[in-house]
Structures are given as structure tokens and as C-alpha cells.
């Protein structure tokens, strides 16, 4: 297969390179940028055609520190994505709002079209020097020679289905939900929180959006009244509403047994009915129309891998673990993992004798963040791969601004008791309460939707 890279002459996939990255989402593209910028030869293999649709449109302000490091923030700003001011939740009937400006953030969160956002990150990686090949399906990785893993793949451009290969020093699995290496190793654990959950999501045209003023607005007001992300719980799960420039992302996280035995048409009918029956959400969607064939579905909802880093491989982003999207940690996790794995690989290439130590340190840091996110989102600790001591250690080390936002967010749902317990054990909660007095979490009696 040949492809243009950064305006240079056409290339074919080489037989050998420094690092092979499998998957071109935010995790893969970010790792490619870090490593290519350091002077290493990086090849990205992607099974789909970019740009491609992807869920996960809400980004909290934390992500800017990673894009600054990548050197891509100006490109993101120039794209003109919707800036969001915060979030409103209606959880167990309680209406609460947080605004990022109340925490001292000078930069807002974003609502992004993931096909455009992810493609922007990928193009930046290519401009930095990474080589990108799409419609390449990686089948397996042979680690029998520790110094030179072999990545086997097939080229979807070809009708022969011939198995090809590329050798490298390190492999990064950024395959997202497919979790290629975890599946190959048999280390992926599907887990539950009280009951198994699944997610389904679709897109609407002409929806109204919730504004910073707790009222609803039409899209034409988006440059006058800043939007917020909207989350509402109900007896079987919760839903999100995220306004985009030309459509609105609406998702449903629900107990698995509620859709058991349903075919595609029945799931869509169930999804629409659930959306249209929820208070406030039904008002936002009243003038909207569902975009045909936009519904997507993910059954094995929450999982983690027990083996995410090794001497010559790293699993990052959703390839390592997926939790719950309620606090928009997915893309941030991808950026964080990419930065850690890239640093570990760079140091390992400089000091090969210490590569096992670097991989172990990276795994610990990644599992810390996973545990923190899971304790925050689902209240779990001491199980499902969550090490409570690691979570407390991360709490103590987090920048005060980020930790404060997360602690306030923990108050917005009924899942936060265990998380608050960890904060108390870490000696953080008392100081947080004394300093904040809960001022950043605004309780609202009614929304004017």
C-alpha cells in the first residue's frame, strides 16, 4: 500500500521501524506526535478510513495542557469548536450546575465533532513526521523475539488477504474498544457496577441546548449564550445531551437487561422513547428530528486489562480500560496515557537495560488514573483493578485546580460516597470543604427549558 505523508513522496509500509502504533485516535495520534518529535520513526496503522465517526464529544478544560505540550492547541482553536462553560446534572431529581470559571479556569471545555477533532490530531502527527497507513487491519503481534516484535496485518485495499508484517522495537496498542493486545493476551476483564450496563447513542438535528443561564436556546444563540453539557439520571441509568455545530449527540447508558433480545429497530424505538419521556431532555428535543441510521450500540460497557504495559508494548487509552463517560475522562485519559507511554519508550530506547522498570512505572501511573476515574464515576475502589492506595496517592499529587473540580463533580451524583471516603483517607476532603464551602456547586430549583 502507498500513501502520501506530509506532502512527501508516496511510501509503502516499511518492513521495519522504531515504533508501530495500532490505531489513529487521540491516544495513537498523540503518542505518534510525542515520539516523532523526539526523532524516532513512527508508523501508525489504522483499520478504518479517516475521518471517521466516534462518540465522546465532551472535553473538560484539563485537556488543554496536553494539547499545549503536543503543539496542537492553536489548530484546535482555529477549527472553531463550540466552547462549553460547564455542566448541569439532574440526578435523582436534584438539579445542580458547575461552571469551569468558578474554579479559576481561563480556558473553557469544548464540544467537538470527533471525526474532525481526531483527524486534526492525526494530521498534526503526520506533520510532525509520523507515517500513517489506513485500511490496515492488524491481526496479531508476535513477541517471541523481545528485541523485535512483529506486527502482522492485512491490507484492506487488496483482495488477496495476504498476511504482511512490520518489525519494530515497540508496539503501542491504541485500538480503543477493540483492545487488540488485551484480547490477544486474554487479559481483558468485563466488569459491572451493581448491574451490567450498555450504551447507545445517536444524533439529532435542530435540538435546543442548555445554556449557562439555565435556560434553553436555539443553536443560533450559541455565540451569545455559552452552552453546558447536560446529564439526567432516571431509574434505569442516565442520559447525556451535547450540542455540536450541526447536530446534537444524545446518549443513553442503561442496564443491559432493558434491551435484551431487541433487534436494531427495537433498540432505536426504545432509545427514542426513553429520550422523549425524560423531563427537560424531551423539551430540548421537542423541535429536533432524529438523524436516520445514526444510532450506535456498545454492549460490553466497562472493562479493564490486567496487563497493559510490558518490555516492548504499551496499551493506552480505551485499549487499556474503559469506565463510564459521565465525567468526560475518555479523551483526557487517552492524552495522559499517550504522554506516559511515549516518555517510557523514549527513556527505554536510551537505556534498554531499564525498559522493564520504565514499563512498570508507566503501568502504575496509568492504573492510578484508571482507579481514580472509576472511583469517581462508579464509586468503586478495592476491586475491578482499582488500588485504593494508588488512588489516594494520585489525589495528593494532582494539581489543586483539577482535584477541586473533580471533588465538586463527585457531589453531583449519588455515586460519590466511596470517592469521598478515599479523599478523607488521603487527608484532602476536610481542607477542600473548609476552603470551598460548596460554593462552586450551584443548586437550582428549576430549569427553564
Secondary structure, 3 states (H helix, E strand, C coil): CEECCCCCCCEECCCECCEEEECCCHHHHHHHHHHHHCCCCEEEEECCCCCCCCCCCEECCCHHHHHHHHCCHHHHHHHCCEEEEEEEEEECCEEEEEEHHHHCCCCCEEECCHHHHHHHHHHHHHHHCCEEEECEEEEEEECCCCCCCEEEEEECCCCCCCEEEEECCEEEECCHHHCHHHHHHCCEEEECCCCCEEEEEEEEECCCEEECCCEEECHHHCCCCCEEEEEEEECCEEEEEEECCCCEEEEEEEEHHHHCCCCHHHHHHHHHHHHHHCCCHHHHHCCCEECCCCCEEECCCEEEECCCECCCEEECHHHCEECCHHHCCHHHHHHHHHHHHHHHHHHHHHCHHHHHHHHHHHHHHHHHHHHHHHHHHHCCCCCCCCCHHHHHHHHHHCCHHHHHHHHHHHCCCCCCHHHHHHHHHCCCHHHHHHHHCCCCCEEECCCEC
